[in-house]
Amino acid sequence: MLLRSFRAVACVFMAALFLVPHARAAQVTDALGATVDVPDSVSRVICSGSGCLRLLTYLQGQDLVVGVDDMETRRARFDSRPYALATPQYKTKPVFGQFRGHDNPERILTLEPQPQVILKTYASSMGHDPAELHAKTGIPVVTLAYADLGPNRPKLYQTLRTMGDVIGKRQRAEDVIAFFEDAIADLAARTADVPASKRPGVYIGGVAFKGPHGYHSTEPLYPPFTFVNARNLAHTGGAAKDLRHSDIAKEKLVEMNPEVLFLDLSTVQMGDAAGGLHELRNDPAYRTLTAVQQGRVYGVLPYNWYSINYGSILANAYAVGKILYPDRFADIDPAQKADEIYTFLVGKPVFDAMNTAFGGLAYSPVPVN
Protein backbone atom coordinates (compact mmCIF):
# COMPACT_ATOMS: atom_id res chain seq x y z
CA MET A 1 0.00 0.00 0.00
CA LEU A 2 2.83 2.41 0.90
CA LEU A 3 4.64 1.62 -2.34
CA ARG A 4 1.49 2.26 -4.35
CA SER A 5 0.95 5.60 -2.58
CA PHE A 6 4.55 6.57 -3.18
CA ARG A 7 4.20 5.84 -6.89
CA ALA A 8 1.03 7.93 -7.12
CA VAL A 9 2.75 10.86 -5.43
CA ALA A 10 5.78 10.39 -7.67
CA CYS A 11 3.60 10.52 -10.79
CA VAL A 12 2.03 13.81 -9.72
CA PHE A 13 5.44 15.26 -8.83
CA MET A 14 6.99 14.19 -12.14
CA ALA A 15 4.04 15.55 -14.09
CA ALA A 16 4.56 18.94 -12.48
CA LEU A 17 8.31 18.70 -13.05
CA PHE A 18 8.24 17.81 -16.73
CA LEU A 19 5.27 19.72 -18.09
CA VAL A 20 5.88 23.15 -19.53
CA PRO A 21 2.96 25.57 -19.79
CA HIS A 22 1.86 26.20 -23.39
CA ALA A 23 1.72 29.74 -24.63
CA ARG A 24 -1.35 29.00 -26.70
CA ALA A 25 -3.89 26.22 -26.70
CA ALA A 26 -6.57 24.87 -29.00
CA GLN A 27 -9.60 22.78 -28.19
CA VAL A 28 -10.81 19.54 -29.77
CA THR A 29 -13.81 17.38 -28.97
CA ASP A 30 -12.75 13.76 -28.68
CA ALA A 31 -14.59 10.50 -29.27
CA LEU A 32 -15.94 10.42 -25.71
CA GLY A 33 -17.42 13.88 -26.12
CA ALA A 34 -14.82 15.55 -23.91
CA THR A 35 -13.42 18.97 -24.77
CA VAL A 36 -9.65 18.67 -24.59
CA ASP A 37 -7.19 21.56 -24.52
CA VAL A 38 -4.17 20.76 -26.68
CA PRO A 39 -1.18 22.90 -27.66
CA ASP A 40 -1.74 25.12 -30.64
CA SER A 41 1.31 23.57 -32.28
CA VAL A 42 2.05 19.91 -31.55
CA SER A 43 5.41 18.35 -32.38
CA ARG A 44 5.57 15.45 -29.88
CA VAL A 45 2.98 12.73 -29.32
CA ILE A 46 2.51 9.13 -28.29
CA CYS A 47 -0.17 6.79 -29.62
CA SER A 48 -1.91 4.43 -27.20
CA GLY A 49 -4.20 1.60 -28.20
CA SER A 50 -4.65 -0.77 -31.11
CA GLY A 51 -4.23 0.89 -34.48
CA CYS A 52 -3.61 4.39 -33.18
CA LEU A 53 -0.08 4.57 -34.54
CA ARG A 54 -1.36 3.28 -37.89
CA LEU A 55 -3.65 6.30 -38.22
CA LEU A 56 -0.85 8.67 -37.26
CA THR A 57 1.30 7.11 -39.98
CA TYR A 58 -1.50 7.60 -42.51
CA LEU A 59 -1.41 11.29 -41.61
CA GLN A 60 2.38 11.40 -42.09
CA GLY A 61 2.98 12.07 -38.40
CA GLN A 62 5.83 9.56 -37.96
CA ASP A 63 8.36 12.20 -36.93
CA LEU A 64 6.17 13.32 -34.01
CA VAL A 65 6.42 10.00 -32.16
CA VAL A 66 8.55 10.04 -28.98
CA GLY A 67 7.58 6.62 -27.62
CA VAL A 68 5.64 3.46 -28.53
CA ASP A 69 3.83 0.60 -26.85
CA ASP A 70 5.55 -2.77 -26.66
CA MET A 71 3.74 -4.14 -29.74
CA GLU A 72 5.98 -1.96 -31.91
CA THR A 73 9.26 -3.38 -30.59
CA ARG A 74 8.40 -7.02 -31.10
CA ARG A 75 10.17 -8.98 -33.81
CA ALA A 76 8.29 -11.87 -35.31
CA ARG A 77 8.36 -13.93 -38.47
CA PHE A 78 4.88 -12.77 -39.41
CA ASP A 79 3.80 -9.15 -39.51
CA SER A 80 0.92 -7.89 -41.59
CA ARG A 81 1.00 -4.27 -40.43
CA PRO A 82 2.06 -2.15 -43.42
CA TYR A 83 2.64 0.93 -41.26
CA ALA A 84 5.13 -0.96 -39.06
CA LEU A 85 6.99 -2.44 -42.03
CA ALA A 86 7.24 0.98 -43.66
CA THR A 87 8.42 2.70 -40.47
CA PRO A 88 11.12 0.52 -38.88
CA GLN A 89 12.25 3.42 -36.67
CA TYR A 90 9.27 2.71 -34.43
CA LYS A 91 11.13 -0.36 -33.16
CA THR A 92 13.91 1.85 -31.77
CA LYS A 93 11.66 4.19 -29.78
CA PRO A 94 11.41 3.96 -25.98
CA VAL A 95 8.48 1.91 -24.71
CA PHE A 96 5.87 3.64 -22.53
CA GLY A 97 3.50 0.75 -21.87
CA GLN A 98 1.95 -2.50 -23.00
CA PHE A 99 -0.07 -3.04 -26.14
CA ARG A 100 -3.84 -2.48 -26.38
CA GLY A 101 -3.65 0.72 -24.39
CA HIS A 102 -2.21 -0.59 -21.13
CA ASP A 103 -0.09 2.50 -20.54
CA ASN A 104 2.44 3.04 -17.78
CA PRO A 105 2.15 6.64 -16.51
CA GLU A 106 5.55 6.47 -14.81
CA ARG A 107 7.23 5.45 -18.03
CA ILE A 108 5.41 8.17 -19.94
CA LEU A 109 6.77 10.76 -17.52
CA THR A 110 10.33 9.55 -18.10
CA LEU A 111 10.14 9.98 -21.87
CA GLU A 112 12.57 12.55 -23.16
CA PRO A 113 11.40 14.62 -24.87
CA GLN A 114 7.97 14.62 -23.27
CA PRO A 115 4.86 14.10 -25.41
CA GLN A 116 2.59 17.12 -25.62
CA VAL A 117 -0.49 14.97 -26.37
CA ILE A 118 -1.50 11.35 -25.87
CA LEU A 119 -3.70 10.02 -28.69
CA LYS A 120 -5.74 7.00 -27.59
CA THR A 121 -7.97 4.47 -29.38
CA TYR A 122 -10.39 1.97 -27.79
CA ALA A 123 -10.37 4.11 -24.67
CA SER A 124 -13.76 2.93 -23.43
CA SER A 125 -13.16 -0.80 -23.88
CA MET A 126 -9.55 -1.62 -23.02
CA GLY A 127 -6.41 -0.26 -21.44
CA HIS A 128 -5.75 2.66 -19.13
CA ASP A 129 -8.66 4.98 -18.36
CA PRO A 130 -8.02 8.25 -20.25
CA ALA A 131 -9.16 10.54 -17.43
CA GLU A 132 -6.93 8.72 -14.95
CA LEU A 133 -4.05 8.80 -17.41
CA HIS A 134 -4.42 12.55 -17.78
CA ALA A 135 -4.62 12.98 -14.02
CA LYS A 136 -1.44 10.97 -13.47
CA THR A 137 0.62 12.60 -16.22
CA GLY A 138 -0.87 16.05 -16.72
CA ILE A 139 -0.70 15.43 -20.47
CA PRO A 140 -3.85 15.99 -22.59
CA VAL A 141 -5.42 12.71 -23.69
CA VAL A 142 -7.46 12.77 -26.91
CA THR A 143 -9.62 9.67 -27.39
CA LEU A 144 -10.37 8.47 -30.91
CA ALA A 145 -12.97 6.09 -32.36
CA TYR A 146 -11.17 3.53 -34.51
CA ALA A 147 -14.32 2.55 -36.42
CA ASP A 148 -14.23 0.84 -39.85
CA LEU A 149 -14.74 1.35 -43.59
CA GLY A 150 -18.30 0.05 -43.41
CA PRO A 151 -21.26 1.48 -41.50
CA ASN A 152 -18.95 3.36 -39.12
CA ARG A 153 -16.98 5.10 -41.86
CA PRO A 154 -18.16 8.57 -40.75
CA LYS A 155 -16.65 7.90 -37.31
CA LEU A 156 -13.36 6.89 -38.90
CA TYR A 157 -13.32 10.06 -40.95
CA GLN A 158 -14.06 12.16 -37.88
CA THR A 159 -11.17 10.45 -36.11
CA LEU A 160 -8.81 11.29 -38.97
CA ARG A 161 -9.97 14.91 -38.90
CA THR A 162 -9.60 15.16 -35.13
CA MET A 163 -6.12 13.68 -35.24
CA GLY A 164 -5.31 15.97 -38.16
CA ASP A 165 -6.44 18.99 -36.16
CA VAL A 166 -4.28 17.97 -33.20
CA ILE A 167 -1.07 17.41 -35.16
CA GLY A 168 -1.55 20.08 -37.82
CA LYS A 169 -2.32 17.62 -40.63
CA ARG A 170 -5.92 18.45 -41.47
CA GLN A 171 -5.31 18.62 -45.23
CA ARG A 172 -3.60 15.25 -45.16
CA ALA A 173 -6.61 13.87 -43.28
CA GLU A 174 -8.88 15.13 -46.05
CA ASP A 175 -6.57 13.57 -48.65
CA VAL A 176 -6.72 10.18 -46.90
CA ILE A 177 -10.51 10.37 -46.66
CA ALA A 178 -10.74 11.22 -50.36
CA PHE A 179 -8.42 8.31 -51.17
CA PHE A 180 -10.68 5.88 -49.31
CA GLU A 181 -13.81 7.28 -50.93
CA ASP A 182 -12.33 7.17 -54.44
CA ALA A 183 -11.19 3.56 -54.04
CA ILE A 184 -14.53 2.40 -52.65
CA ALA A 185 -16.41 4.21 -55.43
CA ASP A 186 -14.11 2.69 -58.07
CA LEU A 187 -14.66 -0.83 -56.72
CA ALA A 188 -18.42 -0.31 -56.69
CA ALA A 189 -18.47 1.13 -60.20
CA ARG A 190 -16.61 -1.86 -61.57
CA THR A 191 -18.99 -4.42 -60.10
CA ALA A 192 -22.37 -2.82 -59.36
CA ASP A 193 -24.00 -4.00 -62.59
CA VAL A 194 -22.68 -7.57 -62.54
CA PRO A 195 -25.81 -9.74 -62.92
CA ALA A 196 -26.68 -11.90 -59.93
CA SER A 197 -26.25 -14.98 -62.12
CA LYS A 198 -22.64 -13.99 -62.78
CA ARG A 199 -21.70 -13.55 -59.11
CA PRO A 200 -20.13 -16.75 -57.83
CA GLY A 201 -20.79 -17.86 -54.28
CA VAL A 202 -17.67 -17.22 -52.18
CA TYR A 203 -16.39 -17.91 -48.68
CA ILE A 204 -13.32 -16.82 -46.74
CA GLY A 205 -11.91 -18.91 -43.92
CA GLY A 206 -9.09 -18.61 -41.44
CA VAL A 207 -10.05 -15.01 -40.66
CA ALA A 208 -8.02 -13.52 -37.81
CA PHE A 209 -9.90 -12.35 -34.73
CA LYS A 210 -7.66 -11.48 -31.78
CA GLY A 211 -5.25 -14.05 -33.13
CA PRO A 212 -5.14 -16.75 -35.84
CA HIS A 213 -7.94 -19.28 -36.35
CA GLY A 214 -8.78 -22.34 -38.43
CA TYR A 215 -10.82 -22.41 -41.63
CA HIS A 216 -14.13 -22.32 -39.75
CA SER A 217 -13.40 -18.68 -38.80
CA THR A 218 -15.07 -16.26 -41.19
CA GLU A 219 -16.64 -12.83 -41.51
CA PRO A 220 -20.18 -12.55 -42.92
CA LEU A 221 -19.62 -8.87 -43.75
CA TYR A 222 -16.05 -9.34 -45.00
CA PRO A 223 -15.38 -5.84 -46.39
CA PRO A 224 -13.44 -6.83 -49.55
CA PHE A 225 -16.41 -8.99 -50.60
CA THR A 226 -18.84 -6.18 -49.83
CA PHE A 227 -16.89 -3.62 -51.85
CA VAL A 228 -16.94 -5.77 -55.01
CA ASN A 229 -20.51 -6.98 -54.53
CA ALA A 230 -19.44 -10.59 -54.10
CA ARG A 231 -21.98 -13.14 -52.92
CA ASN A 232 -20.67 -14.08 -49.48
CA LEU A 233 -22.37 -17.35 -48.60
CA ALA A 234 -21.59 -16.87 -44.91
CA HIS A 235 -23.87 -13.84 -44.85
CA THR A 236 -27.20 -15.44 -44.09
CA GLY A 237 -28.77 -12.54 -42.21
CA GLY A 238 -28.66 -11.49 -38.59
CA ALA A 239 -27.92 -8.32 -36.69
CA ALA A 240 -24.91 -6.29 -37.81
CA LYS A 241 -23.21 -6.77 -34.44
CA ASP A 242 -23.27 -10.54 -35.02
CA LEU A 243 -21.65 -10.35 -38.45
CA ARG A 244 -18.17 -9.09 -37.63
CA HIS A 245 -16.90 -12.58 -36.89
CA SER A 246 -18.52 -16.01 -37.05
CA ASP A 247 -17.62 -19.67 -36.94
CA ILE A 248 -19.07 -21.87 -39.68
CA ALA A 249 -19.48 -25.59 -39.07
CA LYS A 250 -17.74 -27.83 -41.59
CA GLU A 251 -21.03 -29.47 -42.42
CA LYS A 252 -22.59 -26.12 -43.27
CA LEU A 253 -19.67 -25.14 -45.49
CA VAL A 254 -19.90 -28.46 -47.32
CA GLU A 255 -23.60 -27.83 -47.83
CA MET A 256 -22.85 -24.32 -49.20
CA ASN A 257 -20.09 -25.66 -51.47
CA PRO A 258 -18.85 -22.19 -52.55
CA GLU A 259 -17.61 -21.80 -56.11
CA VAL A 260 -14.52 -19.87 -54.96
CA LEU A 261 -12.71 -20.09 -51.63
CA PHE A 262 -10.38 -17.57 -50.03
CA LEU A 263 -7.89 -18.12 -47.24
CA ASP A 264 -6.93 -15.39 -44.79
CA LEU A 265 -3.20 -16.00 -44.57
CA SER A 266 -3.05 -15.12 -40.89
CA THR A 267 -4.00 -18.73 -40.29
CA VAL A 268 -0.55 -19.96 -41.38
CA GLN A 269 0.80 -18.67 -38.07
CA MET A 270 -0.69 -21.79 -36.53
CA GLY A 271 2.01 -23.90 -38.16
CA ASP A 272 2.22 -26.72 -40.67
CA ALA A 273 0.11 -29.10 -38.60
CA ALA A 274 -2.78 -26.76 -37.81
CA GLY A 275 -4.77 -23.86 -39.21
CA GLY A 276 -6.87 -23.31 -42.29
CA LEU A 277 -4.28 -24.32 -44.88
CA HIS A 278 -3.57 -27.60 -43.11
CA GLU A 279 -7.30 -28.29 -42.86
CA LEU A 280 -7.96 -27.63 -46.54
CA ARG A 281 -5.18 -30.06 -47.39
CA ASN A 282 -6.08 -32.78 -44.93
CA ASP A 283 -9.62 -32.58 -43.54
CA PRO A 284 -11.89 -35.08 -45.35
CA ALA A 285 -14.89 -32.72 -45.17
CA TYR A 286 -13.05 -29.79 -46.73
CA ARG A 287 -11.53 -32.12 -49.33
CA THR A 288 -15.04 -32.70 -50.74
CA LEU A 289 -15.46 -29.02 -51.64
CA THR A 290 -15.54 -28.44 -55.39
CA ALA A 291 -13.31 -25.37 -55.13
CA VAL A 292 -10.68 -27.42 -53.30
CA GLN A 293 -10.83 -30.22 -55.84
CA GLN A 294 -10.60 -27.79 -58.78
CA GLY A 295 -7.93 -25.50 -57.31
CA ARG A 296 -10.10 -22.42 -56.83
CA VAL A 297 -8.63 -21.41 -53.45
CA TYR A 298 -6.85 -18.05 -53.20
CA GLY A 299 -4.83 -16.41 -50.45
CA VAL A 300 -5.46 -12.88 -49.21
CA LEU A 301 -3.51 -10.76 -46.76
CA PRO A 302 -4.75 -10.52 -43.17
CA TYR A 303 -6.37 -7.20 -42.35
CA ASN A 304 -7.19 -7.80 -38.66
CA TRP A 305 -3.73 -7.29 -37.19
CA TYR A 306 -3.52 -5.00 -34.19
CA SER A 307 -6.93 -3.80 -35.30
CA ILE A 308 -8.05 -3.00 -38.84
CA ASN A 309 -5.53 -2.43 -41.62
CA TYR A 310 -7.63 -0.23 -43.91
CA GLY A 311 -5.12 -0.35 -46.76
CA SER A 312 -5.16 -4.15 -46.78
CA ILE A 313 -8.96 -4.13 -46.99
CA LEU A 314 -8.76 -2.11 -50.20
CA ALA A 315 -5.84 -4.13 -51.58
CA ASN A 316 -7.71 -7.38 -50.90
CA ALA A 317 -10.85 -5.98 -52.52
CA TYR A 318 -9.01 -5.29 -55.78
CA ALA A 319 -7.46 -8.77 -55.68
CA VAL A 320 -10.82 -10.42 -55.03
CA GLY A 321 -12.38 -8.38 -57.82
CA LYS A 322 -9.65 -9.47 -60.23
CA ILE A 323 -10.20 -13.13 -59.33
CA LEU A 324 -14.00 -13.07 -59.51
CA TYR A 325 -14.49 -10.66 -62.42
CA PRO A 326 -11.25 -10.58 -64.43
CA ASP A 327 -12.83 -8.64 -67.29
CA ARG A 328 -13.92 -5.86 -64.90
CA PHE A 329 -10.41 -5.61 -63.44
CA ALA A 330 -8.38 -6.19 -66.62
CA ASP A 331 -6.28 -3.08 -65.90
CA ILE A 332 -5.43 -4.16 -62.35
CA ASP A 333 -2.36 -6.05 -61.21
CA PRO A 334 -3.25 -6.88 -57.59
CA ALA A 335 0.32 -6.71 -56.26
CA GLN A 336 1.00 -3.39 -57.97
CA LYS A 337 -2.34 -2.03 -56.78
CA ALA A 338 -1.54 -3.09 -53.23
CA ASP A 339 1.76 -1.21 -53.34
CA GLU A 340 0.04 1.84 -54.80
CA ILE A 341 -2.31 1.81 -51.81
CA TYR A 342 0.44 1.18 -49.25
CA THR A 343 2.71 3.83 -50.74
CA PHE A 344 0.01 6.45 -50.41
CA LEU A 345 -1.02 5.46 -46.88
CA VAL A 346 2.26 4.51 -45.20
CA GLY A 347 4.90 5.89 -47.56
CA LYS A 348 6.45 2.68 -48.91
CA PRO A 349 5.54 -0.33 -51.07
CA VAL A 350 5.46 -3.24 -48.60
CA PHE A 351 3.43 -5.90 -50.40
CA ASP A 352 6.45 -8.07 -51.20
CA ALA A 353 7.64 -8.05 -47.60
CA MET A 354 4.26 -9.26 -46.34
CA ASN A 355 3.76 -11.74 -49.16
CA THR A 356 7.18 -13.27 -48.59
CA ALA A 357 6.41 -13.76 -44.89
CA PHE A 358 3.24 -15.64 -45.85
CA GLY A 359 4.94 -17.95 -48.31
CA GLY A 360 4.12 -16.01 -51.47
CA LEU A 361 0.46 -17.07 -51.27
CA ALA A 362 -1.18 -13.63 -51.36
CA TYR A 363 -3.45 -13.08 -54.37
CA SER A 364 -2.40 -16.44 -55.84
CA PRO A 365 -3.93 -19.91 -56.02
CA VAL A 366 -3.18 -21.78 -52.83
CA PRO A 367 -1.80 -25.31 -53.41
CA VAL A 368 -4.23 -27.58 -51.58
CA ASN A 369 -4.01 -30.71 -53.73
N, C-alpha and C positions, 0 to 999 in steps of 0.2 A: 504493500500500500504506500509506504514512504517513497519507494523508488518510483512508483507511478506518479505520485504527487510532484516529486522532484522533476520528472520529465516534463510534466505539464507546465510547471513554472519555467523550466528551461526553454520550452517552446515559445512562451510569451516573451521572455527576455530576449531570445534570439530574433524574434520577429521585430521587436522594437529596435534592436541593434542594427539589423541589416536593411530594413526598409528606409528608403529615402522619400520624403514627401515629393509629390509630383507638382510641377508648376501649374499644369493645366490638366483637366480631366474631361473625359467624354462619358456618356452613359449609353449602355445597351440593355435591351430586355432579353433575358436568356430563355432557355427552353422551359424552365420552371416558372416563368412569369416574373422573376425577380429583376429589379432594376439594379444594374451593377455599374459602379464607377470604375472606369479603366483609364489608364494614361492616354492622353491625346495622341501620343506617338509611341508605339510599342515596338521594341527591338529585341525583346527577350521573353520567351514563353516556354512552358512545358505543356505537354499533351497527356492527359490522364484518361484511361479507358479505352476499350476496344475500338479500333478504327480511327481514333481521334488524330493520330499522327498522319494517317493516310490522307485525311481531308486537308490537313495543313500542307502536305506535300502537293496535293492537287492545286492549292492556291500559291504554290511556289514560295512557301514560307520556311524552307529547310534551314536557312541560315539564322533563323530566329531561335532555334532549339538549343537550350542550355542543359538539358537533361532528358532522360528517357526512362520508361519502365523496363523491367527486366526481360520482357518479351523481345525487345529490340537487340539485346546483347547475346541472345541464344544463337548457337550455330548448330544447324541440323542438316541432314541430307536433303530433306524436302522443305521447300519454302515456296508458297504460292502467293506471296504478297509483293506485287510489282513495286510498290513504293519503297519497300525495304531493300529489294534487289537493286533498285536504281539509286539508292542513297546509302551506300555502305558506311558513311561517316556516322550514321546513327549508332552503329555498334561500338563506337569509341567514346560515346558520351557518358558522363557519370549517371548512375542509376539512382532514381529518387523513390522507387517503390516497386511493388509487384504488379504483374499484369492484371487486366480487368479492373483497373481503378483502385487497387488497394495501395494507396499512397502512404508514404512515411513522412509525416510533417517535419520530423527532425532532420531527415536527409534533405528535404527540400530547402530547409533553412541553412544548410551547409553548402548548397550549390554556389559556385562562384564563376561567373556573375550570377546574381539573383534574378529569377524570372519576375517580370512585371505583372504577368497574368498567367493564371492556370486555366487552360481550356479542358473541359471535362465532358465525355460522353457517358451514356448509361448511368447518369448520376442518381436516378431514382430507383434503380434496380440492382446495382452491384457496386462494391467498392466503398471508398471513404465518403462519408456524408459531406456535401459541398459546403454547407454552412459551418460545420465543425472544422473543416479544412481551412476555411477562411479565418475562422476564429483562432486557430492554432498558429497560422503563418502570417496573418495580416495581408496576404496577397489576394487580390480579387480573383474569384472563381466564376467563370462563365460556363454554364451548363449548355449542352448542345444535344439536340435530338438527332440520332444517327439516321433513322428512317430507312427508306428504300427507294427503288426506282419504279415502284408500282403505285398502289393507292396512296402511299405516304410521300410521294415525290415532292409535293409542296413543302412538307416539313424539312426534307433534305435541302431543298433550295433555300429555305429560310436559314437553315444552319450555315450553309455556305456564305450567305450574305452577312450573317451575324459575325462569323469568323473573319470574313473579309473586312468588315467594319473595324473589328478589334485590331487587326494587324496591318491595316492600310492597304488591303488588296481587294477592294470592292469591285473594281473593273475585272480583275482576274476571276472573281466569283461569278460575275455575269457571263464571262467567256466560257467558263466550265459548264454553267447551266445551259447556255446556248449549244454547246457541244453535245451534251446529253440529249437535248430536245431534237437537234438535227439528226442524230444517229437513230433515235427512236422513230422519228417521222420517216426516215429513209427506209428502215426495216419494215415499217407498216406499209409504205407505198409499194414496196416490192412484192408484198405477199397478200395484201388485203383482198384482191379479187381472184385469188386462187380458188377454184370451185371446191366445194366440200368433198366431192368425189376424188379430187386430186391431192387431198391432204392425207398422207399416210398416218396411221396410228403409231404413236411413239411413246417411249418410256425411258426415263433415266433412273439408274440405280447407283448405289454406292455414294449417295449424296452426303457430304459432310454436315454434321450438326453437333457442335461442341466436340469435335473429334471425328475420326474416320469410322465408317460403318460398312456393313456388307451390302449385297445387291438389293436387299429388301428395302433399304432406306431410299426414299424418294421425296419429291416435292411436287404436289399437285398443281401449284401455281409457279412452276419453275420459270423464272423470268425470260430466259432465252427462247423457250417455246412460245411464251405469250407474245413476245415481240415479233415473231415471224408467223404468228397465227397457226402454229402447229397443233395437231390434235393430240393432246396429252391424255392418254388413256387412264392415268392415275387420278385425273380430275373428274370425279364422279358426283360433285356437288358438296354441300356442307358449308358451314360458316367460314368466313375468310380466316379467322383466327386458328382454324383447324387445318388449314391448307399449307402452312409454311413448311411443315415437315410431317411425313407419314411413313409408316411401315406397311409394305404390301406383302401379303402372304404369297409364298411360292405358287400355291394352287390358284390363286387369283390371277397372278401374272401369266401362268400357263393358259388359263382360260381366256385372258385378253389376247395373248399371242401377238404382241405389237409387230408391225411391219419393219420398224427400225428401232434399234436399241442404242442407248448412249450410256457411257460409263463415266461417272465423276472420278477422275483419277486420284482424288484424295484417298480413295479406298486402298491404293497400293501401299500405303504406309503400314497396313496391317501385315505385310510380309507375303512371302511366296505361298504359304500354307493357309492363308486366310484371306478374307476380303472379297469384294465383288468380282475381281478378275479370276481369282482361284475358283470361285463358285461357278462362274460361267464356263470355266474349263472342265469342271469336275462334278458338279451337282447333277444327278440324273434328271431332275425336274427341269432345270434351266437348259439342259442339253436338248430337250424336246422342242424348244422354241425355234420357230422357223428362221428368225433373224440370226440366231446362233448358228444353225445348220448351214445357212446361206452366206455367212460372213458379213451381215449387215449390223455390225456392232462398232461404234465409234467412240473414241475417247474425247473428253472435253476437260478443260482446266477447272480445278476447284475454284469456286468463288466465295464460299464460306470459310474464311481463314483469318482469324482475329477480326471477326465481323465481315461485312459485305465488301467484296472487291468490285466496285461498280464497273471499272474498266473491263474486268474479266467477264462480267455479265454481257456487255456489248460485244466483246470479242467472240464469246461463245455463240451469241445470237447470229452473228454473221457466218460462223462456221456451220451451225445447224442449218441456216438458210441455204448455204451452198450445198450441203449434203441432201437436203430434202427437195429443194427446187433449183437444181443447177442452172437451168435456163434463166431464172430470175436473178441469179447471182453470178452470171458469166464473167463479169468484170472484177470479181472479188477473189483474191488469193487470201485465204483465212489467216495464214501466218503473217503476211505483210499487213493485213488489216489490223491484226492484233497489235503489231508493233506501231502502227500509226496511232492507234488509240493510246497505247502505253506511253509513247513519246510525248503526246500532247498532255496527258494527265500527270505523269511522274518524271518526264524529262529524258527518258532513255528507252530504247527498244529492248525489252527483256523477255520476249517470247521464247527465244532459243534457250535461255538459262532455265526457265521453268520447264520447258518441254524436255530438255535433257535430263533434268532431275526425275521426271516421270517416264523415263524410258522411251522418249520419242513417240508417245502414243497420242499426243494431243492432235485433234482434228484429222486423225487417220484411222483406218480400219484397225480394230484391235484383234490380234491373232487369238482366237478362242478354239480353233479346231486343230 
